[in-house]
Structure formats: structure tokens, C-alpha cells
Amino acid sequence: MASSTAPTSNTTVTWAGAHHHHHKLFSSFSALDLGFPSKSISVRKPNSRRGNAIHCAALQSHPVLHYPTQPSHRKEFSSSSDFPENQKTQPPQWNFLQKAAAFALDMAETALVSRERQHPLPKTADPSVQIAGNFAPVPEQPVRHSLPVSGTIPDCINGVYLRNGANPLFEPVAGHHFFDGDGMVHAVTLNDGSASYACRFTETQRLVQEQKLGRPVFPKAIGELHGHSGIARLLLFYARGLFGLVDHNHGTGVANAGLVYFNKRLLAMSEDDLPYQVRIKPSGDLETVGRYDFEEQLRSTMIAHPKVDPVSGELFALSYDVVQKPYLKYFRFSPEGQKSPDVEIPIGGPTMMHDFAITESYVVIPDQQVVFKLQEMITGGSPVIYDKNKKSRFGILSKNAQTAEDIIWVESPNTFCFHLWNAWEEPETDEVVVIGSCMTPADSIFNECEEKLQSVLSEIRLNLKTGESTRRPIVPASEQVNLEAGMVNRSRLGRKTQFAYLAIAEPWPKVSGFAKVDLSTGEVHKYQYGDQRYGGEPYFVHRDPTSEREDDGYILAFVHDEKTWKSELHIVNAMNLQLEATVKLPSRVPYGFHGTFVNLQDLGNQA
């Protein structure tokens, strides 16, 4: 095993209302006291009445998951006068009945929040845990040009690196999971050795409505929908919809997880909604075009990890439903954006389906043991649970299938992969090989658990003839570390690859570096970010798509220094893991999710 460490770098910042050491999470009240924010979006506190604040000692908890605390540096956020409660407000244009209903529902929500405060939140829903330190949100940043660069940006890297993440616009009034935050895209434009940066919210229907109301009203799928209070929140939300106070008919998603560039469009996604189109301006700034249904062809949600076949140019995707059948559908798009008919995949019930894989000929669909059981809320539990009685399996289906009649199911006991990095066919053994990170406990991301989380990079072999499977850890036990967010060279997706580039999620859930793993030998080479410096997903950009060397390219990754509170973009040679260049960013970049790279040619061809 080889290892290299990034040179150290320095900064300043805190999260949204960090005027005090203790955050105040304000509940919402009078329907008439609702702010309309300015065009530029800042991280905000919801409107409140005095005496009803929920106090959250964000920096004093001792979570099982070791989230970072933040040093006391100068404040990066807007002054208190910029928060909606201190702005001039304009009442919504509601009739008398709507105003009365809004008042009554707000009072009911106040009572609900008051009751919730009587019980401690689980750490998986506690804002003081989930969005502490550099997991905390930041305000939008307009484009900043001519950023300081150390080293030399490689000539072949011309385009925009973009990364999605969760960034709540408002301080939570109750439970909050990191996955619940509003989507924000961070963009670094690299062109002829120079760099610029911007970050913008993806203006989902949810965010736009809450922005107008001046407070959060949409339920948070993971942080709030637990037990009886979760049922109450759903009833409050749909009651507001019934009276026309909110509109839930045009999506409730946050678009905070995945990014893909397809058919001349950059799409931001979360699996609870349609994707949103985001346009990259010539200046390097970002703007939300809107919810994208592929010219009225897509009428269901789409998961956050669709796959683009590097040879055919097609996009493959899944959609799952947690309430009604069909619980799972598969579909694809031609390179021109023409959608295929849905293929209903037979599964026993609503199942967490965050990712899947493709090969040259097949889609590989995981049907695993983390499932949705909404009835658990009636007995006070979480609707996302680990079902120990269910058998994990993978479905192998032809990419061009019009029905699921020929799907081949292969069991893989006790396997839960939140992400799958690649898959390919080995016809000589009648096997499909799947590369993924197997996570235990399987539901520990969603439900509080004292057991230490492990994410083991694994090779899973599915025999299409015998219906049997094998699974082995790729990295030797002596070098085992948590390997999570990452990728292979996507110009070879669905084909046998030698390397994977994966985040070293140590200490969980922070990322202390990334690993280049030889998938055949298990050999690991590490790039470490340095003392108290953490990042996220490593993104591979090839130097030349025709190169014979699979690792001929560069790794892009955001890195944050928790001592100085400064953030950077690192550009690392993927062949030798040597740092080529560092871009010093003008503001903090929170830890986030998944990214993509859009080259100059595609930038000029955007729809």
C-alpha cells in the first residue's frame, strides 16, 4: 500500500444563524407573518414568535457518529436583518377561509413541535448532530473569477466540475437528517489554467414555496417522518394542500444527491422527485431551469443514480414507489432523450433502491433488506427498516427488455450495497461481476445504532446459469477501511475495469482522503488530505478517452481544512496520486454528495 498526503493550506466561517454558541430553532406561527425573501438566497431562520424557540446545543452533543465541530471564526452569513423575520413582509394573497385554516394549522404544528421537544431526538434526526461543523449549510455565492491557484491545472481539464449536496435553507424546527437538506450545486469552472467558483440552490418547487412562505412547511422524509408525530406532520401538510396554502402536486423533492449531464442538460436529482434542469451560464454561474420531465415523457420519480452507457449514449434509470404498486419500474432513454415504455419489476414490497448497475447487455437491480414499511409509523417507529426475514438478491435483466418476464434473480445473502461502482459480464463463467460497497448495519444511515458502521468494498459474482452467488472483500483485512462515495473511469462503465477511486470514510462519516483500489489484486494506494482536513467523493476526469491506460486522468475533490475553516479544490494525478494543482475557494464548501464534470464542448451545446 502506498500513501501520499496533500500539502496543508487556511479560513473562516460558521453556519446559518451562528450569532450565538447555541442555535435557536424557531417554530412557525401566524399565517400573516410570512416573509418574501430577496432574489439572492441566504441560509435562513424561519419566522417565529418569541418564547417558542427550540434550543439546539449544536456544538455540545456527543454523537455516536463523530461529526466535526467548528471553530469560532468570523461569520460568513448574512446579518440578522437579512433573515425573513426582520424583513418587511407581505401577507400571501389568501382569502378569509385560507387565513383561518393557516392559523389553525400553524397552531396545531406549534403544539406538535412543543410535544416533540419533550423527547430527545435520535442522533440520526438531531440537527445538532446532522448539520454540525462543515456539514452545516452555506449561503449562495455568485460567481467569483481568477481564484488563486497553486501548481498547474492540467491543459486537458477545461470545463466545469460540479458537486451536489444537502444545504437546508431554513434552520430545522424539529428532526432533520443530513439527507433532508435542500439541494445546492457547487461549481468550479476550469479554463486555460484559470478557475472560478459559484454555488446556487437548485430552485425546486419545495424550496420556492418555502422561500415565499418564509419558513419550512414540507415534511422531511427521514428526519421528521417517524412515529405518530410523522403521521401528524403528513396530515398537516396535506391539510395545507387541501386549503391551497401549499402545492404538492408538482413535486416535493430536494434534488440534492446526484448530477448527470445527458441530452444537452445538466440534471440535479434526488429519488423522491423528477430531476431538475440546471443551466451553467457562460460566466460560470448557475440557474435553475425547472423540473424536467423529458418533454412530458417521465411521469414518475427517478432515482439519483441513472447510468449513461459510454458506448451507446443511452441513459438507464429506475423509479420506486413506497405506497402503491408497481413498487419498481425500469426505463431507458435514447441519446436524443426518447423514453422507452416502463418495465414493471416484480418485488415483494417497497424497497430502498438508491443505486443499480449496468453491463454491456444487462441492468443489475438490487432488491435488498432495507425496506419501507409505512405501517411502522403507527406503532411509533421509522418507516425505513431492516427486514431480517427478507433475502437480498440481484435481478439481471436485458437492457432492451420490454417486460420483466426474463429477469434472472440471484440471491446474495445479507448483502446491502448503498452504492454500486461498476458491473461487467464474464461469459466464460456465465457470471455477472458486481463491484459495490457492502454496508453493515444495513439501515444505520437511517436509524440510530450503537454498532460501528462498516462499508466494505466487495466483489459479488452472480452466476446466471446456476443461480448462485459469491461475495468477497477486495481489500485485504489488514488494510480494511470504510470505502464509500466514488467511481470508476466512466468511459468504461459497464465494462471490466481495473481501478476504482473511492472516498476513505474515516472517521465515519467524514472523508480523510481517497483510495485508488486495484479491483483484481486488492492493492490500495491512498491520497490523504492531511491533519484535520476532510473532503468527499473523488471524481475521475480522463485525460484522453482513447488512452489505453485506464487511469490516465485526474481526480478532482473538494477539501476542507477544519483548523483554518478554508476550502479548496484538489486536482490529483490519478496515475501516481501526486497533487497537480490546488484551487483556493472564496467560501466554505460543506461536505456533500455526488458530482460530475461538463467539458467545454458540452457547455456550448446546452439546451
C-alpha positions as CSV (number, residue, x, y, z in Angstrom):
1,M,0.0,0.0,0.0
2,A,1.3,3.4,-0.9
3,S,0.1,6.7,0.5
4,S,0.6,10.4,-0.2
5,T,-0.6,13.4,1.7
6,A,-1.8,16.7,0.4
7,P,0.2,19.8,1.4
8,T,-1.7,21.9,4.0
9,S,-3.4,25.1,3.3
10,N,-6.2,28.5,5.6
11,T,-10.2,30.3,6.8
12,T,-13.3,31.3,8.4
13,V,-16.9,30.5,8.7
14,T,-19.9,29.2,10.6
15,W,-23.4,28.1,9.9
16,A,-26.6,30.0,9.3
17,G,-27.7,31.7,12.4
18,A,-24.5,31.3,14.3
19,H,-24.8,34.5,16.2
20,H,-24.6,32.5,19.4
21,H,-22.9,29.4,20.6
22,H,-26.4,27.9,21.0
23,H,-28.6,27.7,17.9
24,K,-32.2,28.7,18.2
25,L,-34.5,26.6,16.0
26,F,-37.7,28.6,15.7
27,S,-41.1,27.1,15.1
28,S,-43.6,28.7,12.7
29,F,-46.7,30.6,13.6
30,S,-49.0,33.2,12.2
31,A,-50.0,32.8,8.6
32,L,-50.0,36.5,8.2
33,D,-46.4,37.0,9.3
34,L,-44.7,35.4,6.3
35,G,-41.7,36.9,4.6
36,F,-40.9,37.1,0.9
37,P,-37.1,36.9,0.6
38,S,-34.9,38.8,-1.8
39,K,-33.7,37.3,-5.1
40,S,-30.4,36.1,-3.7
41,I,-30.9,33.2,-1.3
42,S,-29.2,33.0,2.0
43,V,-29.5,30.4,4.7
44,R,-32.4,31.5,6.9
45,K,-34.2,31.1,10.2
46,P,-37.9,30.6,9.9
47,N,-40.3,33.2,11.2
48,S,-41.2,32.9,14.9
49,R,-42.9,34.3,17.9
50,R,-41.0,35.0,21.0
51,G,-41.0,32.3,23.6
52,N,-41.4,29.3,21.4
53,A,-37.9,28.7,20.3
54,I,-36.4,25.2,20.3
55,H,-32.9,25.3,21.6
56,C,-30.3,23.1,20.0
57,A,-26.9,23.0,21.5
58,A,-25.3,22.1,18.2
59,L,-21.7,22.0,19.4
60,Q,-22.3,20.2,22.7
61,S,-23.7,16.8,21.7
62,H,-21.7,13.6,21.8
63,P,-23.0,11.6,18.9
64,V,-22.1,8.1,18.0
65,L,-21.2,9.4,14.6
66,H,-18.3,11.7,15.1
67,Y,-19.4,14.8,13.2
68,P,-17.0,17.8,13.4
69,T,-17.4,20.8,15.5
70,Q,-16.5,24.2,14.1
71,P,-14.0,26.8,15.4
72,S,-15.2,30.3,16.4
73,H,-14.3,32.3,13.3
74,R,-15.9,35.2,11.8
75,K,-19.4,34.8,10.5
76,E,-19.9,34.0,6.8
77,F,-23.7,34.5,6.8
78,S,-25.9,37.5,6.3
79,S,-26.6,39.9,9.1
80,S,-29.7,39.3,11.3
81,S,-31.6,41.9,9.3
82,D,-31.4,39.7,6.3
83,F,-33.5,36.9,7.9
84,P,-37.2,36.8,7.0
85,E,-38.4,37.7,10.5
86,N,-36.6,41.0,10.3
87,Q,-37.5,41.9,6.7
88,K,-40.6,43.8,5.5
89,T,-43.2,41.1,5.0
90,Q,-46.1,41.0,2.6
91,P,-49.1,38.7,3.5
92,P,-49.9,36.0,1.0
93,Q,-53.0,36.7,-1.1
94,W,-55.2,34.3,0.8
95,N,-59.0,34.5,1.3
96,F,-60.6,34.5,4.8
97,L,-61.0,30.8,4.9
98,Q,-57.4,30.2,3.9
99,K,-56.2,32.6,6.6
100,A,-58.3,30.9,9.2
101,A,-57.1,27.5,8.1
102,A,-53.5,28.6,8.1
103,F,-53.8,30.0,11.6
104,A,-55.4,26.8,12.9
105,L,-52.9,24.5,11.2
106,D,-50.0,26.6,12.4
107,M,-51.3,26.4,16.0
108,A,-51.5,22.6,15.6
109,E,-48.0,22.5,14.3
110,T,-46.8,24.6,17.3
111,A,-48.4,22.1,19.7
112,L,-46.8,19.2,17.8
113,V,-43.3,20.8,18.0
114,S,-43.9,21.6,21.7
115,R,-44.7,17.9,22.3
116,E,-41.7,16.7,20.3
117,R,-39.4,18.9,22.4
118,Q,-40.3,16.8,25.4
119,H,-38.4,13.8,24.0
120,P,-34.8,13.6,22.8
121,L,-34.2,13.2,19.1
122,P,-32.3,10.1,17.8
123,K,-28.9,11.1,16.6
124,T,-30.0,10.3,13.0
125,A,-32.6,13.1,13.2
126,D,-30.9,15.5,15.6
127,P,-29.9,18.8,13.8
128,S,-27.1,19.4,16.3
129,V,-25.5,16.1,15.1
130,Q,-26.6,16.0,11.4
131,I,-25.6,19.6,10.4
132,A,-22.8,20.5,12.8
133,G,-19.4,21.7,11.7
134,N,-18.8,21.5,7.9
135,F,-22.0,19.6,7.4
136,A,-23.7,22.9,8.1
137,P,-25.2,24.9,5.2
138,V,-23.8,28.0,3.5
139,P,-25.5,30.8,1.6
140,E,-25.4,31.1,-2.2
141,Q,-22.2,32.6,-3.8
142,P,-22.3,34.4,-7.1
143,V,-19.5,33.6,-9.5
144,R,-16.0,34.7,-8.4
145,H,-13.3,34.7,-11.0
146,S,-9.5,34.5,-11.1
147,L,-9.2,32.3,-8.0
148,P,-5.7,31.7,-6.5
149,V,-4.2,28.5,-8.0
150,S,-1.2,26.6,-6.6
151,G,0.6,24.4,-9.1
152,T,-0.6,24.0,-12.6
153,I,-4.1,23.0,-13.8
154,P,-3.5,20.3,-16.5
155,D,-4.2,21.5,-20.0
156,C,-6.8,18.8,-20.7
157,I,-9.1,19.9,-17.9
158,N,-11.3,22.5,-19.4
159,G,-14.9,22.6,-18.3
160,V,-16.9,22.7,-15.1
161,Y,-16.7,20.4,-12.1
162,L,-20.0,20.3,-10.2
163,R,-20.9,18.7,-7.0
164,N,-24.3,18.4,-5.4
165,G,-25.1,18.4,-1.7
166,A,-27.7,19.0,1.1
167,N,-27.9,22.6,2.2
168,P,-31.1,23.5,4.2
169,L,-32.4,26.9,3.5
170,F,-34.0,27.2,6.9
171,E,-32.9,26.1,10.4
172,P,-34.9,22.9,11.2
173,V,-37.8,23.3,13.6
174,A,-37.8,19.6,14.5
175,G,-36.0,16.5,13.3
176,H,-33.5,16.7,10.5
177,H,-31.4,14.2,8.7
178,F,-28.4,15.3,6.6
179,F,-30.1,13.8,3.5
180,D,-33.1,16.2,4.1
181,G,-31.4,19.4,3.1
182,D,-32.3,21.5,0.1
183,G,-30.1,20.8,-2.9
184,M,-27.2,23.1,-3.6
185,V,-24.7,22.7,-6.5
186,H,-21.1,23.9,-6.2
187,A,-19.4,24.7,-9.5
188,V,-15.7,25.3,-10.3
189,T,-15.0,26.4,-13.9
190,L,-11.5,25.5,-15.1
191,N,-10.4,27.0,-18.4
192,D,-6.8,27.6,-19.7
193,G,-5.3,27.3,-16.2
194,S,-7.7,29.8,-14.5
195,A,-10.5,29.0,-12.1
196,S,-13.8,30.5,-11.0
197,Y,-16.4,29.3,-8.4
198,A,-20.1,29.7,-7.7
199,C,-22.8,27.9,-5.7
200,R,-26.5,28.1,-6.0
201,F,-29.6,26.4,-4.6
202,T,-31.5,24.2,-7.1
203,E,-34.8,26.0,-7.0
204,T,-37.1,23.1,-6.5
205,Q,-40.9,23.6,-6.2
206,R,-40.4,22.8,-2.5
207,L,-37.7,25.4,-1.9
208,V,-39.5,28.1,-3.9
209,Q,-42.7,27.7,-1.9
210,E,-40.9,27.6,1.4
211,Q,-38.9,30.7,0.4
212,K,-42.1,32.6,-0.3
213,L,-43.7,31.5,3.0
214,G,-40.5,32.3,4.9
215,R,-40.4,29.0,6.7
216,P,-40.2,25.2,6.2
217,V,-43.6,23.5,5.7
218,F,-42.8,20.4,3.6
219,P,-42.2,17.3,5.7
220,K,-38.6,16.0,5.9
221,A,-38.7,12.4,4.7
222,I,-36.1,11.0,7.0
223,G,-35.7,13.5,9.9
224,E,-39.4,14.1,10.6
225,L,-41.5,11.2,9.4
226,H,-41.1,8.9,12.4
227,G,-43.9,7.5,14.5
228,H,-47.1,9.3,15.4
229,S,-45.6,12.8,15.0
230,G,-44.6,11.8,11.5
231,I,-48.2,10.9,10.7
232,A,-49.3,14.2,12.2
233,R,-46.9,16.1,10.0
234,L,-48.1,14.4,6.9
235,L,-51.7,15.2,7.8
236,L,-50.8,18.8,8.5
237,F,-49.0,19.0,5.1
238,Y,-51.9,17.6,3.1
239,A,-54.4,19.7,5.0
240,R,-52.4,22.8,3.9
241,G,-52.6,21.5,0.4
242,L,-56.3,21.0,0.7
243,F,-56.8,24.6,1.5
244,G,-54.4,25.8,-1.2
245,L,-51.7,27.0,1.2
246,V,-49.1,24.8,-0.4
247,D,-49.0,22.9,-3.7
248,H,-47.7,19.4,-3.5
249,N,-48.8,18.4,-7.0
250,H,-45.6,19.5,-8.7
251,G,-43.1,17.6,-6.6
252,T,-41.8,17.6,-3.1
253,G,-38.2,16.6,-3.7
254,V,-34.9,18.3,-2.8
255,A,-32.7,17.5,-5.8
256,N,-29.7,17.2,-3.5
257,A,-28.0,13.9,-4.4
258,G,-26.9,13.1,-7.9
259,L,-25.8,15.1,-11.0
260,V,-25.8,13.8,-14.6
261,Y,-25.2,15.6,-17.9
262,F,-27.4,14.0,-20.6
263,N,-29.0,15.1,-23.8
264,K,-27.6,18.6,-23.5
265,R,-28.9,19.1,-20.0
266,L,-27.4,19.1,-16.5
267,L,-29.8,17.3,-14.2
268,A,-29.9,17.5,-10.4
269,M,-31.7,14.6,-8.7
270,S,-33.0,13.0,-5.6
271,E,-35.0,9.8,-5.8
272,D,-38.2,11.4,-4.4
273,D,-39.0,13.5,-7.5
274,L,-38.3,14.2,-11.1
275,P,-34.9,15.6,-11.9
276,Y,-34.3,19.4,-12.2
277,Q,-32.5,21.0,-15.1
278,V,-29.7,23.4,-14.1
279,R,-28.1,25.6,-16.7
280,I,-24.4,26.6,-16.5
281,K,-24.1,30.2,-17.6
282,P,-21.2,31.4,-19.8
283,S,-19.9,33.3,-16.7
284,G,-19.7,30.1,-14.7
285,D,-22.8,30.9,-12.6
286,L,-25.8,28.5,-12.3
287,E,-29.5,28.9,-12.8
288,T,-32.4,26.5,-12.3
289,V,-34.4,26.0,-15.5
290,G,-37.1,23.9,-13.8
291,R,-38.4,20.4,-13.1
292,Y,-37.6,18.3,-16.1
293,D,-40.0,15.5,-17.3
294,F,-38.2,14.7,-20.6
295,E,-40.8,16.6,-22.7
296,E,-43.7,15.1,-20.7
297,Q,-42.5,11.5,-21.1
298,L,-41.5,11.0,-17.4
299,R,-44.4,10.8,-15.1
300,S,-42.8,9.2,-12.0
301,T,-39.8,9.8,-9.8
302,M,-36.3,8.8,-10.9
303,I,-33.5,7.6,-8.7
304,A,-30.5,9.8,-8.2
305,H,-28.0,7.5,-9.9
306,P,-29.1,6.9,-13.5
307,K,-26.4,5.4,-15.7
308,V,-25.1,6.7,-19.1
309,D,-23.7,4.0,-21.2
310,P,-20.4,5.3,-22.6
311,V,-20.7,3.5,-25.9
312,S,-24.4,3.7,-26.8
313,G,-25.0,7.1,-25.1
314,E,-28.3,5.8,-23.6
315,L,-29.5,6.7,-20.1
316,F,-30.8,3.9,-17.9
317,A,-32.9,4.6,-14.7
318,L,-35.2,3.2,-12.1
319,S,-38.2,4.6,-10.2
320,Y,-39.5,3.2,-7.0
321,D,-42.8,3.9,-5.1
322,V,-43.2,3.5,-1.4
323,V,-47.0,3.5,-1.3
324,Q,-48.5,1.6,-4.2
325,K,-47.7,-1.0,-6.9
326,P,-45.8,-1.1,-9.1
327,Y,-43.1,-0.6,-6.4
328,L,-40.3,-0.6,-9.0
329,K,-40.0,0.4,-12.7
330,Y,-37.2,0.3,-15.1
331,F,-36.8,2.5,-18.2
332,R,-34.2,4.0,-20.5
333,F,-33.7,7.0,-22.8
334,S,-32.2,7.1,-26.2
335,P,-29.3,9.6,-26.6
336,E,-31.8,12.0,-28.0
337,G,-34.0,11.8,-24.9
338,Q,-36.7,9.4,-26.2
339,K,-38.1,7.3,-23.3
340,S,-38.8,3.6,-23.5
341,P,-42.0,2.1,-22.0
342,D,-41.8,1.4,-18.3
343,V,-40.9,-2.2,-17.3
344,E,-42.5,-3.2,-14.1
345,I,-40.1,-5.1,-11.9
346,P,-41.8,-7.7,-9.6
347,I,-40.7,-7.2,-6.0
348,G,-42.5,-8.1,-2.8
349,G,-42.8,-4.6,-1.3
350,P,-41.4,-1.0,-1.3
351,T,-37.6,-1.2,-1.2
352,M,-34.8,1.3,-0.8
353,M,-33.3,1.4,-4.3
354,H,-30.7,4.1,-4.2
355,D,-28.4,2.7,-6.9
356,F,-28.0,0.0,-9.5
357,A,-25.5,-1.1,-12.2
358,I,-25.3,-1.7,-15.9
359,T,-23.1,-4.0,-18.0
360,E,-22.8,-4.1,-21.8
361,S,-26.0,-6.1,-22.1
362,Y,-27.8,-6.0,-18.7
363,V,-29.1,-3.8,-15.9
364,V,-28.3,-5.2,-12.5
365,I,-31.1,-4.4,-9.9
366,P,-30.5,-4.8,-6.2
367,D,-33.5,-6.0,-4.2
368,Q,-32.1,-5.7,-0.6
369,Q,-33.2,-5.8,3.0
370,V,-33.7,-2.1,3.7
371,V,-37.4,-1.6,3.0
372,F,-40.2,0.9,3.5
373,K,-43.0,-0.1,5.9
374,L,-45.2,2.9,6.5
375,Q,-47.3,0.9,9.0
376,E,-44.3,1.1,11.4
377,M,-45.2,4.7,12.0
378,I,-48.5,3.7,13.5
379,T,-46.6,1.8,16.3
380,G,-44.2,4.8,16.7
381,G,-41.3,3.5,14.6
382,S,-39.4,4.5,11.5
383,P,-40.9,3.7,8.1
384,V,-37.4,2.8,6.8
385,I,-36.3,-0.5,8.4
386,Y,-34.0,-3.5,8.0
387,D,-36.1,-6.6,7.3
388,K,-34.1,-9.5,8.6
389,N,-36.6,-12.0,7.1
390,K,-36.1,-10.8,3.6
391,K,-33.5,-12.4,1.4
392,S,-31.2,-10.0,-0.5
393,R,-31.0,-10.7,-4.2
394,F,-30.0,-9.1,-7.6
395,G,-32.1,-9.1,-10.7
396,I,-30.3,-9.3,-14.0
397,L,-32.5,-8.0,-16.9
398,S,-31.7,-7.3,-20.5
399,K,-31.2,-3.6,-21.2
400,N,-33.6,-3.8,-24.1
401,A,-36.3,-5.8,-22.2
402,Q,-39.9,-4.7,-22.7
403,T,-41.2,-6.9,-19.9
404,A,-39.6,-8.4,-16.8
405,E,-40.5,-12.0,-17.8
406,D,-36.9,-12.9,-18.4
407,I,-35.4,-11.3,-15.4
408,I,-33.0,-13.7,-13.5
409,W,-32.9,-13.4,-9.8
410,V,-29.8,-14.4,-7.9
411,E,-29.8,-14.4,-4.1
412,S,-26.8,-12.8,-2.3
413,P,-27.5,-13.3,1.5
414,N,-27.2,-10.4,3.9
415,T,-25.9,-8.0,1.2
416,F,-26.7,-4.3,1.3
417,C,-24.8,-2.0,-1.1
418,F,-25.9,1.6,-0.8
419,H,-23.8,2.2,-4.0
420,L,-22.6,0.0,-6.8
421,W,-19.5,1.2,-8.6
422,N,-19.5,-1.0,-11.7
423,A,-20.5,-4.3,-13.2
424,W,-19.5,-6.4,-16.2
425,E,-20.1,-9.7,-17.8
426,E,-17.7,-12.7,-17.8
427,P,-19.3,-15.0,-20.4
428,E,-16.7,-17.8,-19.9
429,T,-18.1,-18.5,-16.4
430,D,-21.7,-17.3,-17.1
431,E,-21.2,-14.7,-14.4
432,V,-22.0,-11.0,-13.9
433,V,-19.5,-9.4,-11.6
434,V,-20.7,-6.5,-9.4
435,I,-18.4,-4.1,-7.6
436,G,-20.0,-2.4,-4.6
437,S,-19.5,-1.3,-1.0
438,C,-21.4,-3.6,1.4
439,M,-22.6,-1.7,4.4
440,T,-23.4,-3.1,7.9
441,P,-25.6,-2.4,9.8
442,A,-27.6,-2.0,6.6
443,D,-30.0,0.7,8.0
444,S,-27.5,2.5,10.2
445,I,-27.6,5.6,8.0
446,F,-31.4,6.0,8.7
447,N,-31.8,4.5,12.2
448,E,-29.8,5.0,15.4
449,C,-27.5,2.1,16.0
450,E,-24.6,1.6,18.5
451,E,-22.9,-0.9,16.3
452,K,-19.9,0.6,14.3
453,L,-20.7,1.1,10.7
454,Q,-18.6,-0.7,8.1
455,S,-18.5,-0.2,4.4
456,V,-16.5,-3.0,2.7
457,L,-15.6,-2.8,-0.9
458,S,-16.7,-6.2,-2.3
459,E,-16.8,-8.3,-5.5
460,I,-20.1,-10.1,-5.9
461,R,-20.3,-12.8,-8.6
462,L,-23.8,-13.7,-9.9
463,N,-24.0,-17.0,-11.9
464,L,-26.7,-16.7,-14.5
465,K,-26.8,-20.4,-15.1
466,T,-26.7,-21.9,-11.6
467,G,-28.4,-19.0,-9.8
468,E,-25.7,-19.0,-7.2
469,S,-23.6,-16.1,-5.9
470,T,-20.3,-15.5,-4.1
471,R,-19.0,-12.4,-2.3
472,R,-15.5,-11.4,-1.2
473,P,-13.9,-8.3,0.2
474,I,-11.5,-6.9,-2.3
475,V,-9.1,-5.2,0.1
476,P,-7.2,-7.4,2.5
477,A,-8.4,-7.5,6.1
478,S,-5.2,-5.9,7.3
479,E,-5.9,-2.8,5.2
480,Q,-9.6,-2.7,5.5
481,V,-11.1,0.9,5.7
482,N,-14.6,2.2,5.0
483,L,-14.7,3.0,1.3
484,E,-17.9,4.7,0.2
485,A,-18.6,7.5,-2.3
486,G,-16.6,7.2,-5.6
487,M,-16.5,5.9,-9.1
488,V,-14.6,4.1,-11.8
489,N,-13.4,5.7,-15.1
490,R,-16.9,6.3,-16.5
491,S,-15.7,6.0,-20.1
492,R,-15.5,2.2,-19.2
493,L,-18.7,1.9,-17.2
494,G,-20.4,-1.5,-17.7
495,R,-17.1,-3.0,-18.8
496,K,-14.4,-4.7,-16.8
497,T,-12.3,-2.1,-15.0
498,Q,-9.1,-2.4,-13.1
499,F,-9.4,0.6,-10.7
500,A,-12.0,2.2,-8.5
501,Y,-11.5,5.6,-6.8
502,L,-13.3,5.7,-3.5
503,A,-13.6,8.0,-0.5
504,I,-11.9,6.9,2.6
505,A,-14.8,7.4,5.0
506,E,-12.7,7.5,8.2
507,P,-13.6,8.6,10.8
508,W,-17.1,7.9,9.6
509,P,-18.9,9.9,8.3
510,K,-16.1,12.3,7.4
511,V,-13.7,11.6,4.5
512,S,-10.0,11.8,5.2
513,G,-8.8,11.0,1.7
514,F,-9.4,8.7,-1.2
515,A,-8.1,5.3,-2.3
516,K,-7.2,4.0,-5.7
517,V,-8.0,0.3,-5.5
518,D,-6.9,-2.4,-7.9
519,L,-10.0,-4.5,-8.2
520,S,-8.1,-7.6,-9.2
521,T,-5.3,-7.6,-6.7
522,G,-6.8,-5.6,-3.8
523,E,-3.8,-3.3,-3.8
524,V,-4.6,0.1,-2.3
525,H,-2.9,3.4,-2.9
526,K,-4.1,6.3,-0.8
527,Y,-4.2,10.1,-1.1
528,Q,-4.6,11.6,2.3
529,Y,-5.9,15.2,2.8
530,G,-3.8,15.8,5.9
531,D,-4.4,16.6,9.5
532,Q,-8.0,17.7,10.3
533,R,-8.7,18.1,6.5
534,Y,-11.6,16.2,5.0
535,G,-13.4,16.0,1.7
536,G,-15.9,13.9,-0.2
537,E,-16.4,12.0,-3.4
538,P,-13.3,11.7,-5.7
539,Y,-14.3,12.4,-9.3
540,F,-12.2,11.0,-12.1
541,V,-11.7,13.0,-15.3
542,H,-9.9,11.2,-18.1
543,R,-7.0,13.0,-19.9
544,D,-7.8,11.3,-23.2
545,P,-10.8,9.0,-23.7
546,T,-8.8,7.0,-26.3
547,S,-5.9,6.4,-24.0
548,E,-5.0,2.7,-23.4
549,R,-4.3,3.4,-19.7
550,E,-7.5,3.3,-17.7
551,D,-6.0,5.5,-15.0
552,D,-4.8,8.2,-17.4
553,G,-6.5,11.1,-15.9
554,Y,-7.1,13.3,-12.8
555,I,-9.0,13.1,-9.6
556,L,-11.0,16.3,-8.6
557,A,-12.1,16.6,-4.9
558,F,-13.2,19.3,-2.6
559,V,-11.1,19.5,0.6
560,H,-12.0,21.5,3.8
561,D,-9.5,22.4,6.5
562,E,-11.2,22.2,9.9
563,K,-8.4,24.1,11.6
564,T,-8.4,27.1,9.3
565,W,-12.0,26.8,8.0
566,K,-10.9,27.1,4.4
567,S,-11.9,25.0,1.4
568,E,-10.0,24.1,-1.8
569,L,-10.4,22.0,-4.9
570,H,-7.6,19.5,-5.3
571,I,-6.5,18.2,-8.7
572,V,-4.6,14.9,-8.3
573,N,-2.8,12.8,-11.0
574,A,-4.7,9.5,-11.0
575,M,-1.7,7.5,-12.1
576,N,0.7,8.4,-9.3
577,L,-1.6,10.2,-6.8
578,Q,0.6,13.4,-6.9
579,L,-1.1,16.7,-6.3
580,E,-1.0,18.7,-9.6
581,A,-2.9,21.9,-8.5
582,T,-4.9,23.4,-5.7
583,V,-7.7,26.0,-6.3
584,K,-8.3,28.1,-3.2
585,L,-12.1,28.7,-2.9
586,P,-13.6,32.0,-1.8
587,S,-16.0,30.4,0.7
588,R,-16.6,27.2,2.6
589,V,-17.8,24.2,0.7
590,P,-19.8,21.8,3.0
591,Y,-19.3,18.1,2.8
592,G,-21.8,16.8,0.3
593,F,-22.7,14.0,-2.1
594,H,-22.1,13.3,-5.8
595,G,-20.6,15.3,-8.7
596,T,-20.0,15.4,-12.5
597,F,-17.8,17.2,-15.0
598,V,-19.1,19.0,-18.0
599,N,-16.5,19.7,-20.7
600,L,-16.3,22.9,-22.8
601,Q,-17.9,21.3,-25.9
602,D,-21.0,20.2,-23.9
603,L,-21.2,23.6,-22.2
604,G,-21.6,25.2,-25.5
605,N,-24.3,22.8,-26.6
606,Q,-26.6,23.2,-23.6
607,A,-30.4,23.2,-24.3
